[in-house]
């Protein structure tokens, strides 16, 4: 059997260099649903026009090669989700690219960074057993060296184990789950009772307490990160699912000044030495550069700085003074916990309007910085067209004005002439009436004289 395996490996390594890498990734169609049977598949659902999909393609080909060389049972494929949209919809594909591992009736979403190493790690973790057994201390030590964070169930069958299996089926996409007997654990591990669930990380271990930690799923989701992290935009997005506040030292990794090193060291010391006080509410780490933080705060943050982010409602907290010591940081964190620290930002209406304006401004600035000619074309052309239209409208009003005034003057003149004729005729009638009145008066006077 071993000889056959060696022969197969020799054949693979002999002919793979002459095989196109893309040939190791299978193109899938709508017959995939019926033909996949009991195989485990790692599938990239893509769209031909998607830029991120094109960027992933060479990485995906390398994943296919690595899985084939390592002898993994996971088959790697890709499917054009715009052509086979019914299949994509059946697996819940809503964006591109979407990476899923299909195992039995389960479809596991990949939410990590799109690197070859991370994708392969995800595939091997999810494709294997849901709960892996640790039969010996040697195996435990091997796992401890390979994984920075992992969870272990200790004890016999129980309701806690059923819950542990349920949580593992939900969160296997993020971390590893193991089962072991108490004698397999290192000597420094002490348990007050069994069964128990432990997390091993940060060179130590922590035991799940149902009364203090609440729901097991929430506890695992919070504890699946190390106590101190190097944080980027993707990690910050994932930390949003934990419900913790993220305490970040914003520094420049290339800057070796005392201020940068001191702030990073203070955050590390608080994360390590005050874990029992703050780990349920805070995740600690540092971020290289302030560009991403500035986009969240919609402001320019000086470097180095310390900021606490609430990713659930986009609020943030800034200290009133510079953090110079561990005591300063503890005092600031306690002020957040007791509600005396002022929260800034948020997701209210005014902040949303400000966000729209900030994003628009950032887009315009980034376009002009990256390609000034393109920026002039995109924004200058519409402005030029609008300017020409406005000029044409204003010019048309100016030219039509005298003509309209002239027509009005003509009408007014005609009305004036008609009014003058009427006035003359009326004056003539009054004169005639006056003449007739004088004659009547004279005739009346003569008649009175004759009568006398």
C-alpha positions in Angstrom: 0.0 0.0 0.0 2.8 2.4 0.9 4.6 1.5 -2.3 1.5 2.3 -4.3 1.3 5.6 -2.6 4.9 6.4 -3.4 4.3 5.5 -7.1 1.3 7.7 -7.3 3.2 10.6 -5.7 6.0 10.1 -8.2 3.6 10.2 -11.1 2.0 13.3 -9.8 5.2 15.2 -9.3 6.6 14.0 -12.7 3.7 15.1 -14.8 2.3 18.2 -12.9 5.1 20.5 -14.2 3.9 19.8 -17.8 0.2 20.3 -16.9 -1.4 23.7 -17.1 -2.2 25.0 -13.6 -5.7 26.0 -14.6 -6.4 22.4 -15.6 -6.3 21.4 -12.0 -9.4 23.5 -11.4 -12.5 22.0 -12.8 -15.1 24.0 -14.7 -18.5 23.2 -13.4 -21.9 23.4 -15.0 -25.6 22.7 -14.0 -24.9 19.0 -13.9 -22.7 19.6 -10.8 -25.6 19.1 -8.4 -26.3 15.6 -9.5 -22.7 14.5 -10.1 -20.9 15.7 -7.0 -22.4 12.8 -4.8 -20.3 12.4 -1.6 -17.3 14.4 -2.8 -16.1 17.4 -0.9 -15.8 20.4 -3.2 -14.2 23.8 -2.8 -16.0 26.0 -5.4 -15.4 29.6 -6.6 -18.6 31.1 -7.8 -17.5 34.0 -10.1 -18.7 36.5 -12.7 -16.6 37.1 -15.9 -16.9 40.9 -15.5 -16.0 41.0 -11.8 -12.6 42.6 -11.1 -12.1 40.8 -7.8 -12.9 37.5 -9.5 -10.1 38.2 -12.1 -7.7 39.0 -9.3 -8.6 35.8 -7.5 -8.1 33.5 -10.6 -4.3 33.0 -10.4 -4.6 32.4 -6.7 -7.4 29.9 -7.2 -5.3 28.0 -9.7 -2.5 27.8 -7.2 -5.0 26.5 -4.6 -6.0 23.7 -7.1 -2.4 22.8 -7.6 -1.6 22.7 -3.9 -4.6 20.6 -3.1 -3.7 18.1 -5.8 0.0 17.8 -4.8 -0.8 17.4 -1.1 -3.3 14.5 -1.9 -6.2 16.3 -0.4 -9.6 14.7 -0.9 -11.0 18.2 -1.6 -11.8 18.8 -5.2 -11.4 22.3 -6.5 -13.7 23.9 -9.1 -15.2 27.1 -10.3 -18.6 28.0 -11.7 -19.8 31.0 -13.8 -22.6 32.1 -11.6 -24.0 34.4 -14.3 -24.5 31.4 -16.7 -25.7 28.9 -14.1 -27.6 31.3 -11.9 -30.0 28.7 -10.7 -27.2 26.6 -9.2 -25.6 29.7 -7.6 -28.9 30.7 -6.1 -29.5 27.3 -4.7 -26.2 27.6 -2.8 -27.0 31.1 -1.6 -24.6 33.0 -3.8 -25.3 36.8 -3.5 -22.0 38.4 -4.5 -18.8 37.7 -6.5 -16.5 36.0 -5.9 -18.1 33.6 -3.4 -16.1 30.7 -2.1 -17.9 27.8 -0.6 -16.9 24.4 0.7 -19.6 21.8 -0.1 -19.6 18.8 2.3 -22.7 16.6 2.3 -25.7 18.7 2.8 -23.7 21.6 4.2 -22.4 24.6 2.4 -19.7 26.5 4.3 -19.0 30.1 3.4 -15.4 31.3 3.3 -15.0 34.8 4.9 -11.2 35.0 5.2 -8.6 36.9 3.2 -8.2 35.7 -0.3 -4.7 34.3 -0.1 -3.6 30.8 -1.0 -2.5 29.9 2.5 -5.7 31.0 4.2 -8.0 29.4 1.6 -6.2 26.0 1.9 -6.2 26.2 5.7 -10.0 26.8 5.5 -10.5 23.9 3.2 -8.5 21.4 5.2 -10.1 22.5 8.5 -13.7 22.3 7.3 -13.3 19.2 5.1 -12.0 17.2 8.1 -13.8 15.9 11.2 -16.0 18.4 13.0 -14.5 17.4 16.3 -10.9 16.1 16.1 -9.6 13.6 18.7 -6.4 14.2 20.7 -5.3 10.7 21.8 -2.0 11.7 23.4 0.1 14.5 24.9 2.4 14.3 21.8 -0.6 15.0 19.6 -1.7 17.8 21.9 1.8 19.4 21.7 1.7 19.1 17.9 -1.6 20.9 17.7 -0.5 23.6 20.1 2.5 24.4 17.9 0.4 24.6 14.7 -2.6 26.6 15.9 -2.5 29.9 17.9 -6.2 29.4 19.1 -8.2 26.2 19.4 -11.0 24.8 21.6 -11.0 21.5 23.5 -13.9 19.6 25.1 -12.8 17.5 28.1 -15.1 14.8 29.5 -17.6 12.1 28.7 -20.9 12.5 26.8 -23.1 15.2 28.2 -25.4 18.1 27.2 -22.4 20.3 27.2 -20.8 18.1 24.6 -23.9 18.2 22.4 -23.8 22.0 22.6 -20.1 21.9 21.8 -20.8 19.9 18.7 -23.5 22.3 17.7 -21.2 25.3 18.1 -18.5 23.5 16.1 -20.8 23.0 13.2 -21.5 26.7 13.2 -18.0 28.1 13.8 -15.7 25.5 12.2 -15.2 28.0 9.4 -13.2 30.1 11.9 -11.3 27.8 14.2 -10.5 24.2 15.3 -12.4 22.1 17.8 -11.0 19.1 19.6 -11.9 16.5 22.2 -9.6 15.0 24.7 -9.4 13.2 28.0 -8.1 15.0 31.1 -4.9 13.0 31.2 -3.9 14.2 27.7 -3.8 17.9 28.8 -0.5 19.5 30.0 0.3 19.3 33.7 -0.2 23.0 34.2 -3.9 22.7 33.3 -6.2 22.2 36.3 -10.0 21.7 36.1 -12.4 22.2 39.0 -14.9 19.9 37.3 -15.6 17.9 34.1 -17.0 18.1 31.6 -15.5 21.4 30.6 -14.6 23.5 27.5 -11.3 25.2 27.3 -9.7 27.6 24.9 -5.9 27.5 24.5 -4.3 30.8 23.3 -1.8 33.5 24.4 0.5 30.8 25.9 -2.2 29.9 28.4 -5.7 28.6 28.7 -9.2 29.7 29.8 -12.1 27.7 31.0 -15.7 28.4 29.9 -18.0 29.3 32.8 -21.7 29.1 31.8 -22.7 31.5 34.6 -20.2 34.2 33.9 -19.7 33.7 30.1 -23.3 33.0 29.1 -24.1 31.2 25.8 -21.3 28.9 24.6 -21.6 30.0 21.0 -21.1 33.7 22.0 -18.2 32.8 24.2 -16.4 30.8 21.4 -17.1 33.6 18.9 -15.4 36.1 21.3 -12.5 33.9 22.3 -11.5 32.8 18.8 -9.1 35.7 18.5 -5.8 36.1 20.3 -5.8 38.7 23.1 -3.6 41.1 21.1 -3.8 41.3 17.3 -2.2 43.1 14.4 -5.4 44.6 13.0 -6.3 45.6 9.5 -9.6 46.4 7.8 -10.6 42.8 7.3 -9.8 41.8 10.9 -11.7 44.8 12.2 -14.7 43.7 10.1 -14.5 40.2 11.7 -14.2 41.7 15.2 -17.5 43.3 14.7 -19.2 39.9 15.1 -17.8 39.5 18.7 -19.6 42.5 20.2 -16.4 43.7 21.8 -15.0 47.3 21.7 -11.8 47.3 19.8 -8.9 49.2 21.5 -6.4 50.1 18.9 -2.9 51.7 19.0 -2.6 53.5 15.7 1.1 53.6 14.9 3.6 53.5 12.1 5.5 50.1 12.1 8.3 51.6 10.1 8.8 54.4 12.7 11.2 53.3 15.4 10.7 56.4 17.6 10.1 56.0 21.4 6.5 57.3 21.2 5.4 54.6 18.7 7.1 51.7 20.6 5.9 52.9 24.0 2.2 53.1 23.0 2.3 49.7 21.4 4.0 48.2 24.5 1.4 49.8 26.8 -1.5 48.2 24.9 0.2 44.8 24.9 0.8 45.0 28.6 -2.8 45.9 29.4 -4.1 43.1 27.1 -1.8 40.5 28.8 -1.8 41.6 32.4 -5.3 42.9 32.8 -7.1 40.3 30.8 -9.5 39.3 33.6 -10.7 42.9 33.9 -11.2 43.7 30.3 -11.3 40.7 28.0 -15.1 40.3 28.1 -15.6 43.9 26.7 -12.4 44.8 24.8 -10.2 43.4 22.0 -6.7 44.9 22.0 -4.4 45.4 19.1 -2.5 47.8 16.9 -2.9 49.1 13.3 -0.2 50.2 10.9 -1.0 53.6 9.6 -4.1 55.8 10.1 -5.7 55.8 6.6 -8.3 53.2 7.5 -9.1 54.7 10.9 -9.4 58.1 9.3 -12.1 56.8 6.9 -14.0 55.4 9.9 -13.7 58.6 12.0 -14.1 60.9 9.0 -11.2 62.9 10.5 -7.4 63.1 10.5 -6.0 61.2 13.4 -2.4 61.9 14.4 0.0 59.1 14.7 0.7 57.6 17.2 -2.7 57.7 18.8 -5.0 55.4 20.8 -8.7 55.0 19.9 -11.5 52.7 21.0 -14.0 51.7 18.3 -17.5 50.4 18.7 -18.0 48.6 15.3 -21.7 47.9 16.0 -22.8 51.5 15.9 -19.7 53.3 14.5 -19.1 55.2 17.7 -15.5 55.8 18.9 -13.7 57.1 22.0 -10.6 59.3 22.1 -8.6 60.1 25.3 -8.6 63.7 26.4 -4.8 63.5 26.9 -2.0 61.5 25.4 -1.5 58.0 26.8 1.8 58.0 28.6 1.5 55.0 30.9 -0.4 51.9 31.7 -2.3 53.8 34.4 -3.4 56.4 31.9 -4.8 53.7 29.6 -6.6 51.8 32.5 -8.1 55.1 33.6 -9.4 55.8 30.1 -10.8 52.3 29.6 -12.6 52.4 33.0 -14.1 55.8 32.0 -15.6 54.1 28.9 -17.0 51.3 31.0 -18.6 53.6 33.6 -20.0 55.9 30.9 -18.1 59.0 31.7 -16.1 59.0 28.5 -17.7 61.0 25.6 -18.7 58.8 22.7 -18.2 60.4 19.3 -19.5 59.5 15.8 -22.4 57.1 15.6 -25.0 56.0 13.0 -27.6 58.9 13.4 -29.1 60.8 10.4 -26.6 63.7 10.7 -23.7 61.2 10.8 -25.0 59.4 7.8 -25.3 62.6 5.8 -21.7 63.5 6.9 -20.6 60.0 5.8 -22.1 60.5 2.3 -20.4 63.9 1.9 -17.1 62.5 3.2 -17.2 59.5 0.9 -18.0 61.7 -2.1 -15.1 64.0 -1.2 -12.7 61.1 -0.7 -13.7 59.6 -4.0 -13.1 62.8 -5.9 -9.7 63.3 -4.2 -8.6 59.8 -4.8 -9.5 59.9 -8.5 -7.6 63.2 -9.0 -4.6 61.8 -7.1 -4.4 58.5 -9.0 -5.2 59.9 -12.4 -5.5 63.7 -12.8 -6.5 63.5 -16.5 -9.3 61.0 -15.8 -10.5 63.2 -13.0 -10.6 66.2 -15.3 -12.5 64.2 -17.8 -15.0 62.7 -15.4 -15.8 65.9 -13.5 -14.7 68.6 -15.9 -16.8 67.4 -18.9 -20.2 67.5 -17.0 -19.4 70.9 -15.5 -18.5 72.2 -18.9 -21.7 71.0 -20.4 -23.8 72.5 -17.6 -21.9 75.8 -18.0 -22.6 75.9 -21.7 -26.3 75.2 -21.1 -26.5 78.0 -18.4 -24.8 80.4 -20.7 -27.2 79.6 -23.6 -30.2 80.1 -21.4 -29.0 83.4 -20.0 -28.1 84.6 -23.5 -31.4 83.7 -24.9 -33.2 85.7 -22.2 -31.1 88.7 -23.0 -31.8 88.7 -26.7 -35.5 88.1 -26.4 -35.9 90.9 -23.9 -35.8 94.0 -26.3 -38.1 92.3 -28.7 -40.7 91.6 -26.0 -40.3 95.2 -24.7 -40.8 96.5 -28.2 -44.0 94.6 -28.7 -45.2 95.9 -25.3 -44.3 99.4 -26.2 -46.3 99.1 -29.5 -49.4 97.9 -27.6 -49.0 100.6 -25.0 -48.7 103.2 -27.8 -51.8 102.0 -29.6 -53.7 102.1 -26.3 -52.4 105.6 -25.7 -53.5 106.8 -29.2 -56.9 105.3 -28.8 -57.2 107.0 -25.4 -56.3 110.4 -26.9 -59.0 110.1 -29.6 -61.6 109.3 -27.1 -60.5 112.3 -24.9 -60.8 114.7 -27.9 -64.2 113.6 -28.8 -65.4 113.8 -25.2 -64.0 117.4 -24.9 -65.8 118.4 -28.1 -69.1 117.0 -26.8 -68.6 119.1 -23.6 -68.1 122.3 -25.6 -71.2 121.6 -27.7 -73.2 121.0 -24.6 -71.9 124.3 -23.1 -72.8 126.3 -26.3 -76.3 124.9 -26.2 -76.7 125.8 -22.6 -75.8 129.4 -23.2 -78.4 129.8 -26.0 -81.1 128.3 -23.9 -80.3 130.7 -21.1 -80.5 133.7 -23.4 -83.9 132.5 -24.8 -85.2 132.1 -21.2 -84.2 135.6 -20.2 -86.1 137.1 -23.3 -89.2 135.3 -22.4 -89.1 136.6 -18.8 -88.7 140.2 -20.0 -91.7 140.0 -22.3 -93.8 138.6 -19.5 -93.0 141.5 -17.3 
